[in-house]
Amino acid sequence: MADFVDADLRGSHFERVDLGGAQLRNVDLSDAQLRAVDLSRVVMRGVDLVDVDIHGEIQNVMINGVDVGPLIEAELNGRYPLRSKMRPTDPASFGEAWDIIERLWGDTVKRARRIDPELHHESVNDEWTFIETLRHLVFATDAWIRRAILGDPSPWDPLGLPMDEMAGTPGLPGDRTARPSVDVVLELRRGRMATVRQVIDGLTVASLNADTKPVQESGWPPPRSFAVRECLLIILNEEWEHRLYAERDLDALESLTA
């Protein structure tokens, strides 16, 4: 443990640091940037939360005595009427959800093709580029469908891109220097999305409610059993959220060429 009292740590960089149980009093976090941070069970009192941008999993978050999670969910479902379809409960509704994902991503890809191909490698506000977003979805499908559900212990394509916090994990891809064309990555995506379609089309009530067989080899997800339903919901969430990120960044990239 370390105590920092009356210390000036402005501009400090903390990465892969465990601050669990830390106590922060009279601390200035203005203009701080937090990415991939676990704030579970954090208690904040006397906090000035002004001009703040938060994006993440919001559940059981009490602000001034109000659980804001349901309010946020209702607002997002109002903005995106198809979003509620991403919580299917039976084989038919999983098929409907995947139909929506295929259609929406088709529209986004058409939009992306209208900009300069060099901009597919352009980061907006230090977020993943359009190409990197597609590469991450290749990795997500390899992890949760081909490995967890179908049992392939090492389904990775070299262009797959894990979450940044998994960088350097042995056995996983993650070349951030690669610059494949959009056609190369979309060909990978077509194969992965076809695999998801095959799994969903083959669902029965029994298989949807079953658990996967643990893949013992190291990798991601960890070598344990998962509910098939959970794996498919993770993929739907990945596809839905990352398409919104891509659309958001395409707005900015299009403005550069306007």
matplotlib code that plots the C-alpha trace (Angstrom):
import matplotlib.pyplot as plt

x = [0.0, 1.1, -0.2, -0.3, -1.1, -0.8, 0.8, 0.6, 0.0, -1.3, -0.7, 0.1, -0.5, -2.0, -2.4, -3.2, -3.1, -5.2, -6.8, -9.4, -10.4, -8.5, -9.8, -9.9, -10.7, -10.5, -9.1, -9.2, -10.1, -11.1, -10.2, -9.2, -9.8, -10.9, -11.1, -11.9, -12.2, -14.2, -16.2, -18.3, -19.5, -17.8, -19.4, -19.2, -20.3, -20.1, -19.3, -19.4, -20.5, -20.8, -20.1, -19.3, -19.5, -20.0, -20.4, -20.6, -22.7, -25.1, -26.9, -28.0, -26.5, -28.1, -27.7, -29.3, -31.4, -32.6, -31.7, -30.7, -30.3, -33.9, -34.2, -31.2, -32.5, -35.9, -34.2, -31.9, -34.8, -36.7, -33.9, -33.3, -36.6, -34.8, -32.6, -35.1, -34.9, -31.3, -32.6, -34.2, -35.6, -36.3, -34.8, -37.2, -36.4, -32.7, -33.1, -35.0, -32.3, -29.6, -31.6, -31.6, -27.8, -27.1, -29.3, -28.0, -24.3, -25.0, -26.2, -23.1, -20.7, -22.3, -21.9, -18.2, -17.4, -18.5, -15.5, -11.9, -10.4, -7.6, -10.1, -11.0, -7.7, -8.3, -9.0, -11.6, -10.9, -8.4, -11.1, -10.7, -10.7, -13.4, -11.1, -10.1, -13.8, -14.4, -11.3, -12.5, -15.9, -14.0, -12.2, -15.4, -17.1, -14.0, -14.1, -17.8, -19.1, -16.2, -14.4, -17.1, -20.0, -18.4, -15.4, -12.5, -9.7, -7.8, -10.1, -8.1, -7.4, -4.2, -6.2, -8.5, -8.3, -9.0, -9.9, -7.0, -6.6, -5.8, -2.9, 0.0, -2.0, -0.1, -1.8, -4.2, -3.8, -3.6, -1.3, -2.2, 0.2, -1.6, -3.4, -5.6, -8.0, -11.7, -12.3, -9.9, -11.6, -15.1, -14.3, -13.4, -16.6, -18.7, -17.3, -17.8, -21.3, -22.2, -21.1, -23.3, -26.2, -25.6, -25.6, -28.7, -30.6, -29.8, -31.1, -33.7, -35.2, -33.0, -29.8, -30.4, -30.9, -27.8, -24.3, -21.2, -18.5, -15.4, -12.5, -9.5, -6.8, -5.9, -7.4, -10.5, -13.1, -11.6, -11.6, -15.0, -18.6, -20.9, -24.6, -25.2, -27.8, -25.2, -22.6, -25.2, -26.4, -22.7, -22.3, -25.6, -24.4, -21.0, -22.5, -25.1, -22.8, -19.8, -22.0, -23.2, -19.6, -18.8, -21.7, -20.7, -17.2, -18.4, -20.3, -16.9, -15.0, -17.6, -17.4, -13.7, -14.5, -17.6]
y = [0.0, 3.6, 6.9, 10.0, 13.0, 16.6, 15.0, 16.4, 13.4, 15.4, 13.7, 10.4, 7.2, 4.1, 0.9, -2.6, -1.1, -2.6, 0.2, -2.0, -0.7, 2.6, 5.7, 8.9, 12.1, 15.7, 14.4, 16.4, 14.1, 16.8, 16.1, 12.5, 9.8, 6.3, 3.4, -0.2, 0.6, -1.6, 0.7, -2.0, -1.2, 2.2, 4.7, 8.4, 11.2, 14.9, 14.4, 17.1, 15.2, 18.0, 17.8, 14.1, 11.5, 7.9, 4.9, 1.4, -1.2, 0.7, -1.5, -0.6, 2.8, 5.1, 8.9, 11.1, 8.2, 7.3, 4.1, 5.5, 2.2, 1.6, 5.3, 4.9, 1.6, 3.2, 6.2, 4.0, 1.8, 4.9, 6.2, 2.8, 0.9, -2.3, -2.4, -4.3, -7.1, -7.7, -9.5, -12.5, -15.4, -18.3, -19.7, -17.7, -14.4, -15.1, -15.6, -12.3, -10.5, -11.8, -10.8, -7.3, -7.3, -8.5, -5.9, -3.0, -4.0, -4.2, -0.6, 0.5, -1.2, 0.5, 3.8, 3.1, 2.2, 5.7, 7.4, 7.4, 3.9, 5.5, 6.8, 3.2, 3.2, 6.6, 6.7, 9.2, 10.4, 7.5, 4.9, 1.9, 2.6, 1.1, -1.7, -2.4, -2.5, -5.2, -7.1, -7.1, -8.6, -11.3, -12.1, -11.9, -14.5, -16.7, -16.5, -16.9, -18.9, -21.0, -21.6, -21.5, -23.0, -25.1, -26.2, -25.1, -24.5, -22.1, -20.6, -17.4, -15.6, -13.6, -10.4, -10.9, -8.1, -8.7, -5.9, -3.6, -4.8, -8.3, -7.1, -9.5, -12.5, -15.7, -17.6, -14.8, -12.6, -8.8, -7.2, -3.5, -2.6, -4.6, -2.5, -5.0, -3.6, -3.4, -6.1, -8.5, -7.9, -8.1, -11.5, -12.7, -11.1, -12.9, -16.2, -15.5, -14.1, -17.2, -19.4, -17.4, -17.8, -21.5, -21.8, -19.7, -21.5, -24.8, -23.7, -25.6, -24.9, -27.6, -26.4, -22.8, -23.7, -26.0, -25.3, -25.5, -28.1, -26.5, -25.9, -26.9, -25.1, -21.6, -18.7, -16.6, -17.1, -19.0, -22.8, -23.3, -24.0, -21.2, -21.0, -21.1, -18.4, -16.2, -16.7, -15.7, -12.6, -11.5, -11.7, -9.8, -7.1, -6.9, -6.6, -4.0, -1.7, -1.8, -0.9, 2.2, 3.1, 2.7, 4.9, 7.5, 7.6, 7.6, 10.8, 12.4, 11.0, 12.1, 15.6, 15.6, 15.1, 17.3]
z = [0.0, -0.5, 0.9, -1.2, 0.9, -0.4, -3.6, -7.1, -9.4, -12.3, -15.6, -14.0, -16.0, -14.3, -16.3, -15.0, -11.5, -8.7, -6.6, -5.0, -1.6, -2.1, -0.3, -2.2, -0.2, -1.4, -4.7, -8.0, -10.9, -13.3, -16.9, -16.0, -18.5, -17.3, -19.8, -19.0, -15.3, -12.9, -10.5, -9.0, -5.4, -5.5, -3.0, -3.8, -1.5, -1.9, -5.6, -8.3, -11.4, -14.0, -17.8, -17.5, -20.2, -19.0, -21.3, -19.9, -18.1, -15.8, -13.2, -9.7, -9.9, -7.4, -8.0, -5.4, -4.3, -7.8, -9.6, -13.0, -14.7, -15.8, -16.8, -19.1, -20.5, -21.3, -23.0, -25.1, -26.2, -27.1, -29.3, -30.9, -31.2, -32.3, -29.3, -27.2, -29.8, -28.6, -25.5, -27.1, -25.1, -27.5, -30.7, -33.0, -31.3, -31.5, -35.2, -35.5, -33.6, -35.9, -38.9, -37.5, -36.9, -40.4, -42.0, -39.8, -40.4, -44.1, -44.1, -42.0, -44.4, -47.4, -45.6, -44.7, -48.4, -49.4, -47.6, -48.5, -47.7, -45.8, -43.3, -42.4, -40.5, -38.9, -35.1, -33.8, -30.2, -29.6, -30.2, -32.5, -36.2, -38.4, -39.4, -35.8, -34.8, -37.5, -36.4, -32.8, -33.8, -35.6, -32.3, -30.3, -32.6, -32.4, -28.6, -27.8, -30.8, -32.3, -29.0, -26.2, -28.1, -30.9, -28.8, -31.0, -28.5, -30.8, -33.4, -33.8, -37.0, -36.9, -37.7, -34.7, -32.2, -28.5, -26.0, -25.3, -21.7, -23.1, -25.1, -25.0, -23.7, -24.8, -27.6, -28.6, -31.7, -31.3, -33.9, -33.7, -36.4, -39.2, -41.8, -43.8, -46.3, -45.6, -48.2, -46.4, -43.0, -44.4, -45.9, -42.4, -41.1, -43.7, -42.6, -38.9, -39.3, -41.3, -38.4, -36.0, -38.4, -38.6, -34.8, -34.4, -37.1, -35.4, -32.0, -30.2, -26.8, -25.3, -26.9, -26.1, -22.4, -22.4, -21.1, -23.2, -22.6, -21.0, -23.4, -21.2, -23.2, -22.1, -24.0, -23.9, -22.6, -19.6, -19.6, -17.9, -18.9, -20.0, -20.8, -24.5, -24.1, -22.3, -25.2, -27.8, -25.8, -25.5, -29.3, -29.9, -27.5, -29.1, -32.6, -31.5, -29.5, -31.8, -34.8, -32.9, -32.2, -35.9, -36.9, -34.3, -35.7, -39.3, -38.5, -37.6, -40.5, -43.0, -41.6, -42.4, -46.1, -46.3]

ax = plt.figure().add_subplot(projection="3d")
ax.plot(x, y, z, "-o")
ax.set_aspect("equal")
plt.show()
